Amino acid sequence: MTLDDLRVFVAVCRAGSLSSVARDLGCTQSAVSQHVKRLERETGVALLERQPRGVVPTQAGRILEAAAAEGISGLDLAVRHLRDLLDGHSGYVRVATGATTVRHFMSDAVVTFRRRFPKVNLEFHTVSSGRGTFDRLADGTLDLAWITLGPPVRGIEQRTVVELPWVLAVRADDPLADRPRLDAAELAGVRLIRLPPNSASAAHLDTACAELGVRFAYEPSVADWDTALLLAELGVGRAVVPAVPGLPVPGEGPLRLVPLPGLRPLPVGWAVRRWDALSPPARAFADTVVECRAAALASR
């Protein structure tokens, strides 16, 4: 029994004629009859009843026709979805990120991607830890993760998209606000708002400072970069943060951002299980983010 046998049988039941199906398929009536006979041998029952003007399915034939028609319809739909997935025109992309990331790194890319692939669903997931993110990439729960790149992780591929310079965020009336640049050593005695504890960005900053022999003193920590920027703007404290896209450097208005060129930049980008195993929609979204980031940098 083959899928072609079932397709031909369903066509015969609907047309009520072997000869008309043969004409539609461009084959002989005998070839059509062979498909039906093979099904009858496999099932052990008669499936068609001959009448003066064509054929009709027997009771057993009606049972098989209903099941075959439903199965063929489902398979045809699945094949169409698979072709769309292969072409990148439908499906879904599951991304680990947060609101801060979407706002600063992906807003243009999301709009562009939705315009190019309107049938692809974007799913954004928040994961509480880097280890949890890597575990969900490894088990296939996520397709992509936007991360601060760190040491190699077994079974995970990381790719830098942009390197963010560090800046000191202060209120406009702060004594340091008008400085065109600062050396990290000049902040050795300054208490700073700490980046999220145990985060990759905080670890990277500590390492970059250690390379220069500098150690910062910290105020209580915050949950994300945007909160640190807000507190600095309100004059509650000072913060060393990465210069995320969309922020003016060195800064204007109530918040000033003073470059710290001596600190090694913070690499951020994509983590995936395997690039060559990404679905076309996931690859397209990752490429769109890179494309939009490159366009934004070129327009500065």
Phi and psi in degrees as GROMACS dihedral restraints (atoms count N, CA, C in turn):
[ dihedral_restraints ]
;  ai    aj    ak    al  type     phi  dphi    fc
    3     4     5     6     1  -122.9    20    10
    4     5     6     7     1   167.4    20    10
    6     7     8     9     1   -63.9    20    10
    7     8     9    10     1   -35.2    20    10
    9    10    11    12     1   -64.2    20    10
   10    11    12    13     1   -39.0    20    10
   12    13    14    15     1   -57.7    20    10
   13    14    15    16     1   -46.2    20    10
   15    16    17    18     1   -67.1    20    10
   16    17    18    19     1   -40.7    20    10
   18    19    20    21     1   -61.7    20    10
   19    20    21    22     1   -45.4    20    10
   21    22    23    24     1   -65.0    20    10
   22    23    24    25     1   -41.3    20    10
   24    25    26    27     1   -61.6    20    10
   25    26    27    28     1   -45.4    20    10
   27    28    29    30     1   -61.3    20    10
   28    29    30    31     1   -41.2    20    10
   30    31    32    33     1   -62.9    20    10
   31    32    33    34     1   -40.1    20    10
   33    34    35    36     1   -65.8    20    10
   34    35    36    37     1   -43.5    20    10
   36    37    38    39     1   -59.8    20    10
   37    38    39    40     1   -40.3    20    10
   39    40    41    42     1   -75.2    20    10
   40    41    42    43     1   -36.2    20    10
   42    43    44    45     1   -83.2    20    10
   43    44    45    46     1   -27.1    20    10
   45    46    47    48     1    71.2    20    10
   46    47    48    49     1    22.4    20    10
   48    49    50    51     1  -158.2    20    10
   49    50    51    52     1   131.4    20    10
   51    52    53    54     1   -72.1    20    10
   52    53    54    55     1   -41.0    20    10
   54    55    56    57     1   -67.0    20    10
   55    56    57    58     1   -38.5    20    10
   57    58    59    60     1   -68.2    20    10
   58    59    60    61     1   -36.7    20    10
   60    61    62    63     1   -66.4    20    10
   61    62    63    64     1   -39.4    20    10
   63    64    65    66     1   -60.0    20    10
   64    65    66    67     1   -42.1    20    10
   66    67    68    69     1   -63.4    20    10
   67    68    69    70     1   -42.5    20    10
   69    70    71    72     1   -63.6    20    10
   70    71    72    73     1   -36.3    20    10
   72    73    74    75     1   -87.3    20    10
   73    74    75    76     1   -10.1    20    10
   75    76    77    78     1    71.0    20    10
   76    77    78    79     1    35.7    20    10
   78    79    80    81     1  -132.9    20    10
   79    80    81    82     1  -176.5    20    10
   81    82    83    84     1   -86.5    20    10
   82    83    84    85     1   159.5    20    10
   84    85    86    87     1   -63.4    20    10
   85    86    87    88     1   -33.1    20    10
   87    88    89    90     1   -63.0    20    10
   88    89    90    91     1   -38.0    20    10
   90    91    92    93     1   -65.2    20    10
   91    92    93    94     1   -40.4    20    10
   93    94    95    96     1   -63.6    20    10
   94    95    96    97     1   -43.2    20    10
   96    97    98    99     1   -62.1    20    10
   97    98    99   100     1   -34.1    20    10
   99   100   101   102     1   -64.4    20    10
  100   101   102   103     1   -37.0    20    10
  102   103   104   105     1   -60.1    20    10
  103   104   105   106     1   -45.0    20    10
  105   106   107   108     1   -67.3    20    10
  106   107   108   109     1   -42.4    20    10
  108   109   110   111     1   -63.3    20    10
  109   110   111   112     1   -35.3    20    10
  111   112   113   114     1   -65.9    20    10
  112   113   114   115     1   -39.3    20    10
  114   115   116   117     1   -64.6    20    10
  115   116   117   118     1   -40.2    20    10
  117   118   119   120     1   -66.6    20    10
  118   119   120   121     1   -35.3    20    10
  120   121   122   123     1   -67.8    20    10
  121   122   123   124     1   -40.7    20    10
  123   124   125   126     1   -67.7    20    10
  124   125   126   127     1   -41.8    20    10
  126   127   128   129     1   -85.4    20    10
  127   128   129   130     1   -24.2    20    10
  129   130   131   132     1    79.1    20    10
  130   131   132   133     1    13.9    20    10
  132   133   134   135     1  -135.0    20    10
  133   134   135   136     1   158.0    20    10
  135   136   137   138     1   -75.8    20    10
  136   137   138   139     1   133.3    20    10
  138   139   140   141     1  -107.9    20    10
  139   140   141   142     1   -23.2    20    10
  141   142   143   144     1  -126.7    20    10
  142   143   144   145     1   146.9    20    10
  144   145   146   147     1  -118.7    20    10
  145   146   147   148     1   124.1    20    10
  147   148   149   150     1   -77.8    20    10
  148   149   150   151     1   139.0    20    10
  150   151   152   153     1  -130.6    20    10
  151   152   153   154     1   168.7    20    10
  153   154   155   156     1   -55.2    20    10
  154   155   156   157     1   -33.9    20    10
  156   157   158   159     1  -120.1    20    10
  157   158   159   160     1    61.3    20    10
  159   160   161   162     1   111.6    20    10
  160   161   162   163     1  -152.5    20    10
  162   163   164   165     1  -133.9    20    10
  163   164   165   166     1   155.5    20    10
  165   166   167   168     1  -134.6    20    10
  166   167   168   169     1   151.7    20    10
  168   169   170   171     1   -72.3    20    10
  169   170   171   172     1   144.2    20    10
  171   172   173   174     1   -74.4    20    10
  172   173   174   175     1  -179.4    20    10
  174   175   176   177     1   -59.5    20    10
  175   176   177   178     1   -43.6    20    10
  177   178   179   180     1   -64.9    20    10
  178   179   180   181     1   -37.3    20    10
  180   181   182   183     1   -63.2    20    10
  181   182   183   184     1   -38.8    20    10
  183   184   185   186     1   -65.5    20    10
  184   185   186   187     1   -37.8    20    10
  186   187   188   189     1   -63.0    20    10
  187   188   189   190     1   -46.3    20    10
  189   190   191   192     1   -67.8    20    10
  190   191   192   193     1   -39.2    20    10
  192   193   194   195     1   -61.0    20    10
  193   194   195   196     1   -45.2    20    10
  195   196   197   198     1   -62.1    20    10
  196   197   198   199     1   -45.0    20    10
  198   199   200   201     1   -68.0    20    10
  199   200   201   202     1   -42.2    20    10
  201   202   203   204     1   -66.5    20    10
  202   203   204   205     1   -41.6    20    10
  204   205   206   207     1   -62.5    20    10
  205   206   207   208     1   -42.1    20    10
  207   208   209   210     1   -66.6    20    10
  208   209   210   211     1   -43.4    20    10
  210   211   212   213     1   -65.6    20    10
  211   212   213   214     1   -41.9    20    10
  213   214   215   216     1   -65.1    20    10
  214   215   216   217     1   -40.3    20    10
  216   217   218   219     1   -61.7    20    10
  217   218   219   220     1   -43.4    20    10
  219   220   221   222     1   -65.2    20    10
  220   221   222   223     1   -40.2    20    10
  222   223   224   225     1   -66.5    20    10
  223   224   225   226     1   -41.8    20    10
  225   226   227   228     1   -61.9    20    10
  226   227   228   229     1   -40.5    20    10
  228   229   230   231     1   -64.8    20    10
  229   230   231   232     1   -41.8    20    10
  231   232   233   234     1   -63.2    20    10
  232   233   234   235     1   -41.4    20    10
  234   235   236   237     1   -63.4    20    10
  235   236   237   238     1   -40.9    20    10
  237   238   239   240     1   -61.8    20    10
  238   239   240   241     1   -41.9    20    10
  240   241   242   243     1   -65.3    20    10
  241   242   243   244     1   -38.8    20    10
  243   244   245   246     1   -65.4    20    10
  244   245   246   247     1   -39.0    20    10
  246   247   248   249     1   -65.8    20    10
  247   248   249   250     1   -41.1    20    10
  249   250   251   252     1   -63.2    20    10
  250   251   252   253     1   -39.7    20    10
  252   253   254   255     1   -64.0    20    10
  253   254   255   256     1   -42.2    20    10
  255   256   257   258     1   -63.8    20    10
  256   257   258   259     1   -37.4    20    10
  258   259   260   261     1   -79.2    20    10
  259   260   261   262     1   -11.1    20    10
  261   262   263   264     1    80.3    20    10
  262   263   264   265     1    16.5    20    10
  264   265   266   267     1   -94.6    20    10
  265   266   267   268     1   -12.1    20    10
  267   268   269   270     1  -152.7    20    10
  268   269   270   271     1  -176.9    20    10
  270   271   272   273     1   110.2    20    10
  271   272   273   274     1  -151.6    20    10
  273   274   275   276     1  -149.8    20    10
  274   275   276   277     1   157.3    20    10
  276   277   278   279     1  -130.4    20    10
  277   278   279   280     1   122.8    20    10
  279   280   281   282     1  -106.2    20    10
  280   281   282   283     1   117.1    20    10
  282   283   284   285     1  -120.0    20    10
  283   284   285   286     1   132.5    20    10
  285   286   287   288     1   -90.3    20    10
  286   287   288   289     1   118.5    20    10
  288   289   290   291     1  -166.7    20    10
  289   290   291   292     1  -174.2    20    10
  291   292   293   294     1  -137.0    20    10
  292   293   294   295     1   177.1    20    10
  294   295   296   297     1   -61.5    20    10
  295   296   297   298     1   -38.4    20    10
  297   298   299   300     1   -61.9    20    10
  298   299   300   301     1   -43.6    20    10
  300   301   302   303     1   -64.0    20    10
  301   302   303   304     1   -46.9    20    10
  303   304   305   306     1   -60.7    20    10
  304   305   306   307     1   -44.3    20    10
  306   307   308   309     1   -64.4    20    10
  307   308   309   310     1   -46.6    20    10
  309   310   311   312     1   -87.4    20    10
  310   311   312   313     1   -30.0    20    10
  312   313   314   315     1  -114.7    20    10
  313   314   315   316     1   -21.8    20    10
  315   316   317   318     1  -126.0    20    10
  316   317   318   319     1    -0.8    20    10
  318   319   320   321     1   -59.3    20    10
  319   320   321   322     1   -47.7    20    10
  321   322   323   324     1   -65.8    20    10
  322   323   324   325     1   -39.0    20    10
  324   325   326   327     1   -66.5    20    10
  325   326   327   328     1   -38.6    20    10
  327   328   329   330     1   -62.4    20    10
  328   329   330   331     1   -44.4    20    10
  330   331   332   333     1   -63.7    20    10
  331   332   333   334     1   -45.3    20    10
  333   334   335   336     1   -63.6    20    10
  334   335   336   337     1   -43.9    20    10
  336   337   338   339     1   -64.8    20    10
  337   338   339   340     1   -42.2    20    10
  339   340   341   342     1   -63.6    20    10
  340   341   342   343     1   -33.9    20    10
  342   343   344   345     1   -70.8    20    10
  343   344   345   346     1   -37.9    20    10
  345   346   347   348     1   -78.1    20    10
  346   347   348   349     1   -36.2    20    10
  348   349   350   351     1  -129.6    20    10
  349   350   351   352     1    71.6    20    10
  351   352   353   354     1   -64.8    20    10
  352   353   354   355     1   -19.0    20    10
  354   355   356   357     1   -94.3    20    10
  355   356   357   358     1    -1.3    20    10
  357   358   359   360     1   -91.5    20    10
  358   359   360   361     1   129.7    20    10
  360   361   362   363     1   -88.9    20    10
  361   362   363   364     1   127.9    20    10
  363   364   365   366     1   -96.7    20    10
  364   365   366   367     1   125.1    20    10
  366   367   368   369     1  -117.4    20    10
  367   368   369   370     1   120.7    20    10
  369   370   371   372     1  -104.5    20    10
  370   371   372   373     1   125.3    20    10
  372   373   374   375     1  -116.6    20    10
  373   374   375   376     1   138.0    20    10
  375   376   377   378     1   -98.4    20    10
  376   377   378   379     1   125.2    20    10
  378   379   380   381     1  -117.6    20    10
  379   380   381   382     1   134.6    20    10
  381   382   383   384     1   -74.2    20    10
  382   383   384   385     1   -19.1    20    10
  384   385   386   387     1  -146.1    20    10
  385   386   387   388     1   159.5    20    10
  387   388   389   390     1   -64.6    20    10
  388   389   390   391     1   -38.6    20    10
  390   391   392   393     1   -63.1    20    10
  391   392   393   394     1   -40.5    20    10
  393   394   395   396     1   -64.4    20    10
  394   395   396   397     1   -37.8    20    10
  396   397   398   399     1   -62.1    20    10
  397   398   399   400     1   -46.9    20    10
  399   400   401   402     1   -65.2    20    10
  400   401   402   403     1   -37.3    20    10
  402   403   404   405     1   -63.7    20    10
  403   404   405   406     1   -40.9    20    10
  405   406   407   408     1   -74.5    20    10
  406   407   408   409     1   -27.1    20    10
  408   409   410   411     1   -68.7    20    10
  409   410   411   412     1   -42.7    20    10
  411   412   413   414     1   -65.0    20    10
  412   413   414   415     1   -37.4    20    10
  414   415   416   417     1   -90.0    20    10
  415   416   417   418     1     4.7    20    10
  417   418   419   420     1    84.1    20    10
  418   419   420   421     1     5.1    20    10
  420   421   422   423     1   -69.0    20    10
  421   422   423   424     1   -31.0    20    10
  423   424   425   426     1  -120.2    20    10
  424   425   426   427     1   151.3    20    10
  426   427   428   429     1   -93.9    20    10
  427   428   429   430     1   -44.4    20    10
  429   430   431   432     1  -136.1    20    10
  430   431   432   433     1   153.7    20    10
  432   433   434   435     1  -139.8    20    10
  433   434   435   436     1   130.8    20    10
  435   436   437   438     1   -92.2    20    10
  436   437   438   439     1   118.7    20    10
  438   439   440   441     1  -136.5    20    10
  439   440   441   442     1   164.3    20    10
  441   442   443   444     1   -81.3    20    10
  442   443   444   445     1   119.2    20    10
  444   445   446   447     1   -70.1    20    10
  445   446   447   448     1   141.1    20    10
  447   448   449   450     1  -137.3    20    10
  448   449   450   451     1  -152.6    20    10
  450   451   452   453     1   -61.3    20    10
  451   452   453   454     1   157.3    20    10
  453   454   455   456     1   -57.1    20    10
  454   455   456   457     1   143.3    20    10
  456   457   458   459     1  -121.0    20    10
  457   458   459   460     1   127.9    20    10
  459   460   461   462     1   -59.1    20    10
  460   461   462   463     1   129.4    20    10
  462   463   464   465     1    82.2    20    10
  463   464   465   466     1     5.3    20    10
  465   466   467   468     1  -127.5    20    10
  466   467   468   469     1   135.9    20    10
  468   469   470   471     1  -104.6    20    10
  469   470   471   472     1   133.3    20    10
  471   472   473   474     1  -117.1    20    10
  472   473   474   475     1   143.5    20    10
  474   475   476   477     1  -140.0    20    10
  475   476   477   478     1   120.9    20    10
  477   478   479   480     1   -71.4    20    10
  478   479   480   481     1   134.1    20    10
  480   481   482   483     1  -105.8    20    10
  481   482   483   484     1   -41.1    20    10
  483   484   485   486     1  -150.9    20    10
  484   485   486   487     1   148.3    20    10
  486   487   488   489     1  -109.9    20    10
  487   488   489   490     1   123.3    20    10
  489   490   491   492     1   -98.1    20    10
  490   491   492   493     1   124.6    20    10
  492   493   494   495     1   -72.1    20    10
  493   494   495   496     1   156.8    20    10
  495   496   497   498     1   -91.8    20    10
  496   497   498   499     1   145.4    20    10
  498   499   500   501     1  -136.8    20    10
  499   500   501   502     1   156.1    20    10
  501   502   503   504     1   -96.1    20    10
  502   503   504   505     1   120.1    20    10
  504   505   506   507     1   -95.0    20    10
  505   506   507   508     1   122.9    20    10
  507   508   509   510     1  -141.1    20    10
  508   509   510   511     1   162.7    20    10
  510   511   512   513     1   -70.2    20    10
  511   512   513   514     1   152.7    20    10
  513   514   515   516     1   -60.6    20    10
  514   515   516   517     1   -27.7    20    10
  516   517   518   519     1   -92.1    20    10
  517   518   519   520     1     8.8    20    10
  519   520   521   522     1   -70.7    20    10
  520   521   522   523     1   143.6    20    10
  522   523   524   525     1   -56.6    20    10
  523   524   525   526     1   -25.3    20    10
  525   526   527   528     1   -91.0    20    10
  526   527   528   529     1    -3.1    20    10
  528   529   530   531     1   -64.2    20    10
  529   530   531   532     1   -31.2    20    10
  531   532   533   534     1   -92.1    20    10
  532   533   534   535     1     3.5    20    10
  534   535   536   537     1   -71.6    20    10
  535   536   537   538     1   133.7    20    10
  537   538   539   540     1   -71.2    20    10
  538   539   540   541     1   -24.9    20    10
  540   541   542   543     1  -164.4    20    10
  541   542   543   544     1   163.1    20    10
  543   544   545   546     1  -138.4    20    10
  544   545   546   547     1   146.7    20    10
  546   547   548   549     1   -87.8    20    10
  547   548   549   550     1   144.4    20    10
  549   550   551   552     1   -58.0    20    10
  550   551   552   553     1   -33.0    20    10
  552   553   554   555     1   -62.6    20    10
  553   554   555   556     1   -25.8    20    10
  555   556   557   558     1   -70.9    20    10
  556   557   558   559     1   -12.8    20    10
  558   559   560   561     1  -100.7    20    10
  559   560   561   562     1     7.6    20    10
  561   562   563   564     1   -58.5    20    10
  562   563   564   565     1   -34.5    20    10
  564   565   566   567     1   -99.7    20    10
  565   566   567   568     1     9.5    20    10
  567   568   569   570     1   -97.7    20    10
  568   569   570   571     1   130.2    20    10
  570   571   572   573     1   -81.3    20    10
  571   572   573   574     1   130.5    20    10
  573   574   575   576     1  -119.4    20    10
  574   575   576   577     1   151.5    20    10
  576   577   578   579     1   -68.9    20    10
  577   578   579   580     1   127.8    20    10
  579   580   581   582     1   -81.5    20    10
  580   581   582   583     1   141.2    20    10
  582   583   584   585     1   -67.2    20    10
  583   584   585   586     1   166.9    20    10
  585   586   587   588     1   -49.0    20    10
  586   587   588   589     1   125.6    20    10
  588   589   590   591     1   -62.1    20    10
  589   590   591   592     1   145.5    20    10
  591   592   593   594     1    64.0    20    10
  592   593   594   595     1    13.3    20    10
  594   595   596   597     1   -86.5    20    10
  595   596   597   598     1   158.2    20    10
  597   598   599   600     1   -65.9    20    10
  598   599   600   601     1   -34.2    20    10
  600   601   602   603     1   -67.4    20    10
  601   602   603   604     1   -40.3    20    10
  603   604   605   606     1   -64.8    20    10
  604   605   606   607     1   -41.8    20    10
  606   607   608   609     1   -63.5    20    10
  607   608   609   610     1   -41.2    20    10
  609   610   611   612     1   -63.4    20    10
  610   611   612   613     1   -42.6    20    10
  612   613   614   615     1   -62.8    20    10
  613   614   615   616     1   -43.2    20    10
  615   616   617   618     1   -60.6    20    10
  616   617   618   619     1   -40.7    20    10
  618   619   620   621     1   -67.0    20    10
  619   620   621   622     1   -42.9    20    10
  621   622   623   624     1   -62.7    20    10
  622   623   624   625     1   -37.9    20    10
  624   625   626   627     1   -68.7    20    10
  625   626   627   628     1   -40.8    20    10
  627   628   629   630     1   -61.6    20    10
  628   629   630   631     1   -34.6    20    10
  630   631   632   633     1   -61.8    20    10
  631   632   633   634     1   -28.7    20    10
  633   634   635   636     1   -97.7    20    10
  634   635   636   637     1     0.5    20    10
  636   637   638   639     1    71.3    20    10
  637   638   639   640     1    30.5    20    10
  639   640   641   642     1  -114.5    20    10
  640   641   642   643     1   139.7    20    10
  642   643   644   645     1  -127.8    20    10
  643   644   645   646     1   124.5    20    10
  645   646   647   648     1   -87.1    20    10
  646   647   648   649     1   153.3    20    10
  648   649   650   651     1  -101.7    20    10
  649   650   651   652     1   139.0    20    10
  651   652   653   654     1  -120.1    20    10
  652   653   654   655     1   146.1    20    10
  654   655   656   657     1   -82.2    20    10
  655   656   657   658     1   178.5    20    10
  657   658   659   660     1   -54.7    20    10
  658   659   660   661     1   150.6    20    10
  660   661   662   663     1   -82.8    20    10
  661   662   663   664     1   167.2    20    10
  663   664   665   666     1  -120.7    20    10
  664   665   666   667     1   171.6    20    10
  666   667   668   669     1   -86.6    20    10
  667   668   669   670     1   -23.1    20    10
  669   670   671   672     1  -157.3    20    10
  670   671   672   673     1   170.6    20    10
  672   673   674   675     1   -64.4    20    10
  673   674   675   676     1   -40.6    20    10
  675   676   677   678     1   -61.6    20    10
  676   677   678   679     1   -37.3    20    10
  678   679   680   681     1   -66.1    20    10
  679   680   681   682     1   -40.0    20    10
  681   682   683   684     1   -61.7    20    10
  682   683   684   685     1   -41.2    20    10
  684   685   686   687     1   -65.3    20    10
  685   686   687   688     1   -40.6    20    10
  687   688   689   690     1   -63.8    20    10
  688   689   690   691     1   -44.6    20    10
  690   691   692   693     1   -63.8    20    10
  691   692   693   694     1   -37.7    20    10
  693   694   695   696     1   -65.6    20    10
  694   695   696   697     1   -41.3    20    10
  696   697   698   699     1   -62.8    20    10
  697   698   699   700     1   -34.5    20    10
  699   700   701   702     1   -79.8    20    10
  700   701   702   703     1    -5.6    20    10
  702   703   704   705     1    81.2    20    10
  703   704   705   706     1    13.2    20    10
  705   706   707   708     1   -75.2    20    10
  706   707   708   709     1   -27.6    20    10
  708   709   710   711     1  -174.2    20    10
  709   710   711   712     1  -177.6    20    10
  711   712   713   714     1  -114.2    20    10
  712   713   714   715     1   152.2    20    10
  714   715   716   717     1  -143.7    20    10
  715   716   717   718     1   138.6    20    10
  717   718   719   720     1   -96.6    20    10
  718   719   720   721     1   117.2    20    10
  720   721   722   723     1  -135.3    20    10
  721   722   723   724     1   159.2    20    10
  723   724   725   726     1   -73.0    20    10
  724   725   726   727     1   144.2    20    10
  726   727   728   729     1   -79.1    20    10
  727   728   729   730     1    84.8    20    10
  729   730   731   732     1   -69.1    20    10
  730   731   732   733     1   153.0    20    10
  732   733   734   735     1   -55.8    20    10
  733   734   735   736     1   144.6    20    10
  735   736   737   738     1    97.2    20    10
  736   737   738   739     1    -9.3    20    10
  738   739   740   741     1  -101.2    20    10
  739   740   741   742     1   138.5    20    10
  741   742   743   744     1   -73.8    20    10
  742   743   744   745     1   141.8    20    10
  744   745   746   747     1  -129.7    20    10
  745   746   747   748     1   123.0    20    10
  747   748   749   750     1   -79.9    20    10
  748   749   750   751     1   -12.9    20    10
  750   751   752   753     1   122.7    20    10
  751   752   753   754     1   149.9    20    10
  753   754   755   756     1  -139.8    20    10
  754   755   756   757     1   168.7    20    10
  756   757   758   759     1    77.7    20    10
  757   758   759   760     1  -156.2    20    10
  759   760   761   762     1   -68.5    20    10
  760   761   762   763     1   -21.8    20    10
  762   763   764   765     1  -109.0    20    10
  763   764   765   766     1   130.8    20    10
  765   766   767   768     1  -117.2    20    10
  766   767   768   769     1   140.7    20    10
  768   769   770   771     1  -120.3    20    10
  769   770   771   772     1   113.4    20    10
  771   772   773   774     1  -102.1    20    10
  772   773   774   775     1   120.8    20    10
  774   775   776   777     1   -60.8    20    10
  775   776   777   778     1   144.7    20    10
  777   778   779   780     1  -121.8    20    10
  778   779   780   781     1    73.5    20    10
  780   781   782   783     1   -66.2    20    10
  781   782   783   784     1   -17.1    20    10
  783   784   785   786     1   -75.8    20    10
  784   785   786   787     1   -17.2    20    10
  786   787   788   789     1   -85.2    20    10
  787   788   789   790     1   136.1    20    10
  789   790   791   792     1   -60.7    20    10
  790   791   792   793     1   129.5    20    10
  792   793   794   795     1   -59.3    20    10
  793   794   795   796     1   159.8    20    10
  795   796   797   798     1   -95.2    20    10
  796   797   798   799     1   116.7    20    10
  798   799   800   801     1   -83.4    20    10
  799   800   801   802     1   129.8    20    10
  801   802   803   804     1  -129.4    20    10
  802   803   804   805     1   154.3    20    10
  804   805   806   807     1   169.6    20    10
  805   806   807   808     1  -151.6    20    10
  807   808   809   810     1   -96.9    20    10
  808   809   810   811     1   145.1    20    10
  810   811   812   813     1  -123.7    20    10
  811   812   813   814     1   134.8    20    10
  813   814   815   816     1  -141.0    20    10
  814   815   816   817     1   165.4    20    10
  816   817   818   819     1   -71.7    20    10
  817   818   819   820     1   -54.1    20    10
  819   820   821   822     1  -149.7    20    10
  820   821   822   823     1   129.6    20    10
  822   823   824   825     1   -63.9    20    10
  823   824   825   826     1   -39.1    20    10
  825   826   827   828     1   -74.0    20    10
  826   827   828   829     1    -7.9    20    10
  828   829   830   831     1  -102.3    20    10
  829   830   831   832     1     0.2    20    10
  831   832   833   834     1   -66.5    20    10
  832   833   834   835     1   143.6    20    10
  834   835   836   837     1   -68.8    20    10
  835   836   837   838     1   155.3    20    10
  837   838   839   840     1   -54.4    20    10
  838   839   840   841     1   -41.9    20    10
  840   841   842   843     1   -62.5    20    10
  841   842   843   844     1   -40.8    20    10
  843   844   845   846     1   -65.4    20    10
  844   845   846   847     1   -42.9    20    10
  846   847   848   849     1   -62.7    20    10
  847   848   849   850     1   -40.2    20    10
  849   850   851   852     1   -64.0    20    10
  850   851   852   853     1   -39.9    20    10
  852   853   854   855     1   -68.1    20    10
  853   854   855   856     1   -43.6    20    10
  855   856   857   858     1   -58.7    20    10
  856   857   858   859     1   -43.7    20    10
  858   859   860   861     1   -66.9    20    10
  859   860   861   862     1   -35.1    20    10
  861   862   863   864     1   -65.8    20    10
  862   863   864   865     1   -39.8    20    10
  864   865   866   867     1   -62.2    20    10
  865   866   867   868     1   -44.7    20    10
  867   868   869   870     1   -62.4    20    10
  868   869   870   871     1   -43.8    20    10
  870   871   872   873     1   -60.5    20    10
  871   872   873   874     1   -45.9    20    10
  873   874   875   876     1   -68.9    20    10
  874   875   876   877     1   -35.2    20    10
  876   877   878   879     1   -66.8    20    10
  877   878   879   880     1   -41.5    20    10
  879   880   881   882     1   -63.7    20    10
  880   881   882   883     1   -40.8    20    10
  882   883   884   885     1   -64.4    20    10
  883   884   885   886     1   -39.4    20    10
  885   886   887   888     1   -64.9    20    10
  886   887   888   889     1   -41.3    20    10
  888   889   890   891     1   -66.4    20    10
  889   890   891   892     1   -38.3    20    10
  891   892   893   894     1   -67.7    20    10
  892   893   894   895     1   -27.4    20    10
  894   895   896   897     1   -83.3    20    10
  895   896   897   898     1    -8.0    20    10
